[in-house]
Amino acid sequence: MEKLHDRIEDVLTILYDYSYIDLDKFYNNKGNKELLEVLNNVNNRGYAKREEMETLQDLHDSIDSFIKFETNDNSNIGSF
């Protein structure tokens, strides 16, 4: 099973090259900065601590909401 932090990283990488979504808006959103910091820490370490799992799920949900908003509900995180 794919780890949540790996899945998030894969989606962010795919979205970076997807011209219809302005990913800079997501990265520049102050509410996402802490979530992205946790993702960065997890990726550097190679695994998520139990207490980070909720934050990673929040980040996953935030990306999903962002994709839905940017695509007028035509796509979600599962599309990427």
N, C-alpha and C positions, 0 to 999 in steps of 0.2 A: 504494500500500500504506500502510495506517495505521501510524504510528510507534508503537513499543511504549509510550513514555511517554504518548502520547495515549490509547491503549487503556486503560492503567491508570487514567488520570484519568477516563475515561468510566465504567469499572466502579465506581470509588469514588463517583462522583456518583450513579450508579444505586443503589448499595447504601445510600447515605445516606437515600434515600427508601423503602427496602425495609424494612418494619417487622419482618420475621421474623428479621433479622440485626442483632445489636447491634454496629454498626461501631465504637462507642467502645472496645470491647474490643481491636479491631485497632489503632486509633490509640494506645491507652494501653500496648500491649505494648512493653516496653523493646527487644526484639529488632527491632522494626519501625521504631523512631525513626530510625536511621541510614539505612535504606532510603528512608523517607519524605522525609528531608532531601535525599537525592540527587534524588528525584523533583521536589521543590520547586525545587531548583537548575536542573534540566533544563527544567522548565516556565518558569521565569523567563528562561532564556537562549533557549528556543525550539528547542533541539536537544540531543541527547545526544553527549557525547564518547565515543570508542571505549572508554575505560577505565570509563565509567559503564554500559555496556551489560550487563555481567555483574550489576551491582547491580540494574539494572532488571529483569533476568530473575529474579533472586532475589526481588524484590518481587512480581513477577507470580506466581511459584510460591507465595509466602507467602500471597497473597490467595486463590489457588486452594485451597490447603490449608485456610485459614480458612473459606471458603465451604463446602467439603465437610464440615468439622467441625460448623459451625453448622447445616447442613441434614441432618445424618446421612447424608451421601453421596448425597443426592437431587439436588444441584446442583453445578456447578463454575463456573469463571470464564467458560466459554463460554456459560453460560445467561444471562449478563447483558450 
